[in-house]
Amino acid sequence: MTASGQHPRHQLDDHLTHPVRFSLTAALAATEELEFAAARDHLQVSDSVLSRQASALEVAGIVRIKKGYVGKRPRTWFSLTPAGRRTWEAHLAALREIAGG
């Protein structure tokens, strides 16, 4: 139980309960920025799945999506926003409390 008497599951962020969104956020928490192809390969998902889930996190204010070019090739990079980093830490804390750690 938390200090407020609620079960810690109430502290989980609904945006991070989807496995791909959770995994992307975890990968981004370990780095400053991650390029689309590297994220896709690491998470072992299709372009469309990654794009859809990253967009959902962007709308939630958790992930920043930056588009640009390397030479003439378009590229997309992901990073956590400051609010996204706080959301991630709070979500992990709730999971640890649920797990009893």
Backbone as a chain_set.jsonl record, in Angstrom:
{"seq": "MTASGQHPRHQLDDHLTHPVRFSLTAALAATEELEFAAARDHLQVSDSVLSRQASALEVAGIVRIKKGYVGKRPRTWFSLTPAGRRTWEAHLAALREIAGG", "coords": {"N": [[0.826, -1.181, 0.0], [0.414, 2.253, -0.706], [1.405, 5.447, 0.754], [-0.954, 6.852, 0.761], [-2.792, 4.913, 1.125], [-3.714, 3.578, -1.063], [-3.592, 0.894, -3.433], [-0.521, 0.197, -5.097], [-0.842, -0.159, -7.857], [-2.484, 1.783, -8.814], [-0.838, 3.842, -9.317], [0.412, 3.318, -11.65], [1.146, 4.248, -15.005], [-1.141, 4.558, -17.547], [-0.4, 4.857, -20.223], [1.935, 3.465, -20.41], [1.385, 0.803, -20.158], [1.1, -0.766, -22.37], [2.96, -3.207, -24.089], [4.879, -2.537, -26.175], [5.066, 0.255, -26.024], [5.962, 0.483, -23.38], [8.438, -0.858, -23.619], [9.778, 0.77, -25.504], [9.933, 3.177, -24.087], [11.534, 2.327, -21.961], [13.918, 1.753, -23.337], [14.561, 4.308, -24.246], [14.956, 5.611, -21.847], [17.443, 4.818, -21.141], [19.191, 6.211, -22.704], [20.108, 9.248, -24.454], [18.988, 9.804, -26.951], [17.419, 8.048, -29.63], [17.623, 6.521, -32.748], [15.139, 5.883, -35.257], [15.332, 3.408, -36.795], [17.149, 1.932, -35.239], [15.724, 1.722, -32.852], [13.488, 0.279, -33.764], [14.695, -2.146, -34.587], [15.828, -3.004, -32.163], [13.542, -3.34, -30.568], [12.228, -5.203, -32.039], [9.995, -4.905, -33.823], [7.592, -3.947, -36.345], [7.862, -1.229, -38.744], [5.434, 0.205, -38.854], [4.142, -0.477, -36.451], [5.957, 0.542, -34.536], [5.903, 3.263, -35.233], [3.198, 3.957, -34.746], [2.949, 3.437, -31.97], [4.941, 5.097, -30.884], [3.948, 7.563, -31.659], [1.636, 7.667, -30.096], [2.808, 7.903, -27.582], [4.018, 10.352, -27.938], [1.829, 12.099, -28.176], [0.929, 11.87, -25.583], [2.844, 13.273, -24.29], [5.171, 12.082, -23.447], [7.218, 11.167, -25.097], [9.494, 12.669, -27.362], [9.488, 13.343, -30.772], [11.671, 13.724, -33.351], [12.327, 14.882, -36.548], [14.472, 14.731, -39.358], [17.31, 15.059, -41.56], [19.914, 12.949, -42.754], [22.427, 13.518, -44.684], [20.894, 13.108, -47.711], [18.907, 11.537, -46.867], [15.913, 10.899, -45.135], [15.417, 10.939, -41.614], [14.363, 9.768, -38.376], [14.222, 10.53, -34.965], [13.965, 9.554, -31.545], [13.304, 10.701, -28.25], [13.101, 10.942, -24.656], [10.866, 13.163, -23.075], [11.284, 15.679, -20.497], [9.066, 15.412, -18.746], [8.281, 12.878, -19.532], [10.406, 11.319, -18.628], [10.069, 11.6, -15.867], [7.561, 10.388, -15.637], [8.223, 7.785, -16.407], [9.982, 7.042, -14.305], [8.233, 7.147, -12.094], [6.405, 5.185, -12.837], [8.047, 2.909, -12.84], [8.72, 2.866, -10.113], [6.225, 2.28, -9.009], [5.823, -0.286, -10.072], [7.913, -1.651, -8.797], [7.084, -1.436, -6.145], [4.712, -2.905, -6.247], [5.799, -5.387, -6.807], [6.987, -5.855, -4.449], [9.442, -4.878, -3.773]], "CA": [[0.0, 0.0, 0.0], [1.12, 3.533, -0.708], [1.121, 6.278, 1.923], [-2.36, 7.276, 0.7], [-3.641, 3.756, 1.367], [-4.114, 2.954, -2.336], [-2.695, -0.111, -3.998], [0.405, 0.869, -6.021], [-1.252, -0.258, -9.268], [-3.129, 3.044, -9.169], [0.227, 4.77, -9.694], [0.901, 2.951, -12.98], [0.696, 5.128, -16.075], [-1.838, 3.77, -18.567], [0.318, 4.918, -21.498], [3.074, 2.546, -20.392], [0.96, -0.576, -19.941], [1.25, -1.478, -23.647], [4.334, -3.727, -24.103], [5.794, -1.821, -27.071], [5.292, 1.587, -25.445], [6.807, 0.259, -22.207], [9.781, -1.206, -24.084], [10.373, 1.948, -26.124], [10.262, 4.11, -23.015], [12.687, 1.765, -21.249], [15.102, 1.942, -24.178], [14.873, 5.733, -24.276], [15.426, 6.012, -20.521], [18.853, 4.439, -21.036], [19.983, 6.994, -23.65], [19.593, 10.588, -24.729], [18.24, 9.823, -28.207], [17.497, 6.778, -30.346], [17.15, 6.634, -34.129], [13.99, 5.019, -35.54], [15.719, 2.045, -37.211], [17.768, 1.265, -34.097], [14.623, 1.385, -31.935], [12.702, -0.787, -34.411], [15.443, -3.398, -34.531], [15.968, -3.389, -30.757], [12.236, -3.789, -30.068], [11.772, -6.281, -32.928], [8.646, -4.598, -34.293], [7.537, -3.382, -37.697], [7.858, 0.234, -38.816], [4.114, 0.752, -38.556], [3.876, -0.646, -35.018], [6.775, 1.514, -33.814], [5.394, 4.595, -35.531], [1.915, 4.138, -34.066], [3.138, 3.487, -30.515], [5.715, 6.301, -30.577], [3.024, 8.684, -31.807], [0.772, 7.68, -28.909], [3.619, 8.445, -26.487], [4.239, 11.769, -28.215], [0.584, 12.784, -27.82], [0.862, 11.857, -24.121], [3.898, 14.131, -23.763], [6.233, 11.249, -22.885], [8.3, 11.041, -26.081], [9.675, 13.721, -28.381], [9.858, 12.79, -32.072], [12.372, 14.738, -34.147], [12.588, 14.439, -37.918], [15.521, 15.488, -40.028], [17.994, 14.365, -42.656], [21.332, 12.624, -42.729], [22.629, 13.615, -46.125], [19.6, 13.295, -48.368], [17.976, 10.534, -46.354], [15.141, 11.32, -43.964], [15.623, 10.157, -40.399], [13.515, 10.096, -37.239], [14.85, 10.224, -33.687], [13.097, 9.6, -30.378], [13.904, 10.964, -26.943], [12.103, 11.18, -23.617], [10.714, 14.527, -22.593], [11.477, 15.699, -19.042], [7.869, 14.817, -18.127], [8.326, 11.453, -19.841], [11.382, 10.706, -17.72], [9.41, 11.525, -14.551], [6.515, 9.368, -15.766], [8.908, 6.483, -16.421], [10.479, 6.757, -12.952], [7.077, 6.876, -11.238], [5.86, 3.886, -13.268], [8.961, 1.882, -12.307], [8.573, 2.824, -8.658], [4.975, 1.559, -8.72], [6.058, -1.709, -10.361], [8.76, -2.195, -7.725], [6.257, -1.564, -4.945], [3.813, -4.038, -6.479], [6.606, -6.605, -6.726], [7.435, -6.041, -3.074], [10.847, -4.489, -3.627]], "C": [[0.874, 1.25, 0.0], [0.745, 4.314, 0.553], [-0.345, 6.717, 1.942], [-3.322, 6.119, 0.949], [-4.118, 3.064, 0.103], [-3.095, 1.889, -2.738], [-1.797, 0.576, -5.023], [0.022, 0.763, -7.49], [-1.926, 1.027, -9.74], [-2.107, 4.1, -9.591], [0.807, 4.449, -11.071], [0.332, 3.919, -14.012], [0.091, 4.283, -17.191], [-1.116, 3.772, -19.914], [1.443, 3.901, -21.565], [2.669, 1.094, -20.157], [1.021, -1.413, -21.222], [2.708, -1.943, -23.757], [5.311, -2.964, -25.005], [6.08, -0.421, -26.528], [6.186, 1.492, -24.213], [8.247, 0.013, -22.639], [10.492, -0.026, -24.731], [10.791, 2.952, -25.056], [11.463, 3.621, -22.22], [13.971, 1.981, -22.04], [15.521, 3.407, -24.187], [15.389, 6.234, -22.931], [16.915, 5.739, -20.352], [19.76, 5.278, -21.934], [19.372, 8.383, -23.823], [18.642, 10.598, -25.925], [18.447, 8.488, -28.908], [16.888, 6.957, -31.73], [16.087, 5.565, -34.394], [14.414, 3.583, -35.85], [16.347, 1.274, -36.059], [16.697, 0.836, -33.09], [13.816, 0.217, -32.488], [13.408, -2.132, -34.285], [15.578, -3.908, -33.099], [14.664, -3.976, -30.222], [11.646, -4.934, -30.881], [10.298, -6.107, -33.311], [8.728, -4.038, -35.704], [7.58, -1.851, -37.617], [6.519, 0.804, -38.372], [3.768, 0.632, -37.07], [4.662, 0.382, -34.216], [6.238, 2.927, -34.014], [4.115, 4.893, -34.759], [2.105, 4.292, -32.551], [3.951, 4.711, -30.087], [4.822, 7.536, -30.679], [2.091, 8.798, -30.605], [1.527, 8.259, -27.711], [3.91, 9.929, -26.693], [3.0, 12.586, -27.815], [0.457, 12.894, -26.297], [1.931, 12.744, -23.482], [5.07, 13.378, -23.167], [7.451, 11.215, -23.798], [8.308, 12.253, -27.004], [10.119, 13.024, -29.657], [10.449, 13.924, -32.889], [12.665, 14.143, -35.516], [13.643, 15.343, -38.538], [16.141, 14.644, -41.129], [19.433, 14.068, -42.262], [21.698, 12.513, -44.197], [21.28, 13.921, -46.755], [18.539, 12.328, -47.854], [17.232, 11.026, -45.122], [15.38, 10.374, -42.791], [14.659, 10.65, -39.323], [14.24, 9.65, -35.976], [13.827, 10.371, -32.582], [13.926, 9.978, -29.157], [12.774, 11.136, -25.932], [12.047, 12.667, -23.308], [11.042, 14.518, -21.096], [10.275, 15.089, -18.291], [7.831, 13.31, -18.36], [9.287, 10.699, -18.933], [10.783, 10.566, -16.314], [8.317, 10.456, -14.549], [7.112, 7.98, -15.7], [9.359, 6.11, -15.004], [9.333, 6.424, -12.0], [6.464, 5.518, -11.561], [6.731, 2.752, -12.72], [8.841, 1.749, -10.801], [7.308, 2.052, -8.271], [5.147, 0.066, -8.99], [6.899, -2.356, -9.264], [7.958, -2.39, -6.446], [5.289, -2.737, -5.073], [4.565, -5.352, -6.298], [7.166, -6.844, -5.321], [8.865, -5.623, -2.838], [10.984, -3.067, -3.295]], "O": [[1.932, 1.289, 0.627], [-0.122, 3.896, 1.319], [-0.915, 6.93, 3.012], [-4.536, 6.321, 0.982], [-4.846, 2.074, 0.176], [-1.908, 1.98, -2.424], [-2.263, 1.454, -5.75], [0.526, 1.539, -8.302], [-1.936, 1.322, -10.935], [-2.472, 5.131, -10.156], [1.604, 5.222, -11.602], [-0.815, 4.353, -13.906], [0.751, 3.387, -17.719], [-1.206, 2.801, -20.666], [1.863, 3.513, -22.655], [3.536, 0.239, -19.975], [0.997, -2.642, -21.157], [3.614, -1.139, -23.537], [6.465, -2.769, -24.623], [7.222, 0.037, -26.571], [7.07, 2.328, -24.021], [9.173, 0.609, -22.088], [11.691, 0.159, -24.524], [11.886, 3.513, -25.12], [12.321, 4.42, -21.843], [14.998, 2.352, -21.471], [16.713, 3.711, -24.14], [16.175, 7.181, -22.883], [17.573, 6.358, -19.516], [20.975, 5.081, -21.931], [18.251, 8.642, -23.385], [17.63, 11.299, -25.924], [19.508, 7.874, -28.799], [15.781, 7.476, -31.871], [16.136, 4.476, -33.822], [13.91, 2.643, -35.235], [16.1, 0.076, -35.917], [16.75, -0.266, -32.545], [13.498, -0.725, -31.761], [12.793, -3.135, -33.921], [15.457, -5.108, -32.851], [14.673, -4.982, -29.513], [10.675, -5.563, -30.46], [9.479, -7.012, -33.152], [9.807, -3.7, -36.19], [7.361, -1.265, -36.557], [6.469, 1.767, -37.607], [3.168, 1.541, -36.498], [4.114, 1.025, -33.321], [6.135, 3.696, -33.058], [3.974, 5.971, -34.182], [1.502, 5.166, -31.928], [3.678, 5.298, -29.04], [4.935, 8.453, -29.865], [1.792, 9.902, -30.15], [0.96, 9.013, -26.919], [4.036, 10.678, -25.724], [3.122, 13.639, -27.189], [-0.058, 13.886, -25.782], [1.925, 12.944, -22.267], [5.883, 13.965, -22.453], [8.587, 11.234, -23.324], [7.26, 12.784, -27.373], [11.032, 12.198, -29.626], [9.81, 14.956, -33.094], [13.189, 13.034, -35.624], [13.697, 16.545, -38.278], [15.568, 13.646, -41.567], [20.074, 14.831, -41.539], [21.333, 11.551, -44.873], [20.609, 14.88, -46.374], [17.412, 12.308, -48.347], [17.847, 11.514, -44.174], [15.527, 9.164, -42.967], [14.2, 11.792, -39.353], [14.795, 8.554, -35.913], [12.928, 11.208, -32.663], [15.099, 9.619, -29.049], [11.638, 11.437, -26.299], [13.075, 13.344, -23.286], [11.075, 13.449, -20.487], [10.451, 14.347, -17.326], [7.401, 12.553, -17.49], [9.009, 9.573, -18.52], [10.966, 9.543, -15.653], [8.167, 9.713, -13.58], [6.582, 7.099, -15.024], [9.137, 4.983, -14.559], [9.455, 5.511, -11.183], [6.051, 4.788, -10.66], [6.218, 1.76, -12.201], [8.86, 0.639, -10.27], [7.319, 1.268, -7.322], [4.664, -0.76, -8.215], [6.624, -3.483, -8.852], [8.129, -3.387, -5.745], [5.074, -3.476, -4.112], [4.046, -6.305, -5.717], [7.742, -7.895, -5.04], [9.451, -5.972, -1.813], [12.102, -2.575, -3.137]]}, "num_chains": 1, "name": "protein.A"}
